[in-house]
């Protein structure tokens, strides 16, 4: 599944900070793992999109 986000730099950086600072605790190990993986994927995509190499490619 491909999801495109149109984020300005401030919003992207805020999401990355939230990913780092937020501690998952749903009370269920598997749900926490799924959320951690999903947030990690989003954070990696944002980091990739914000990389200098990606800016030159656009």
Secondary structure as UniProt FT lines:
FT   HELIX           9..21
FT   HELIX           29..50
FT   HELIX           52..57
//
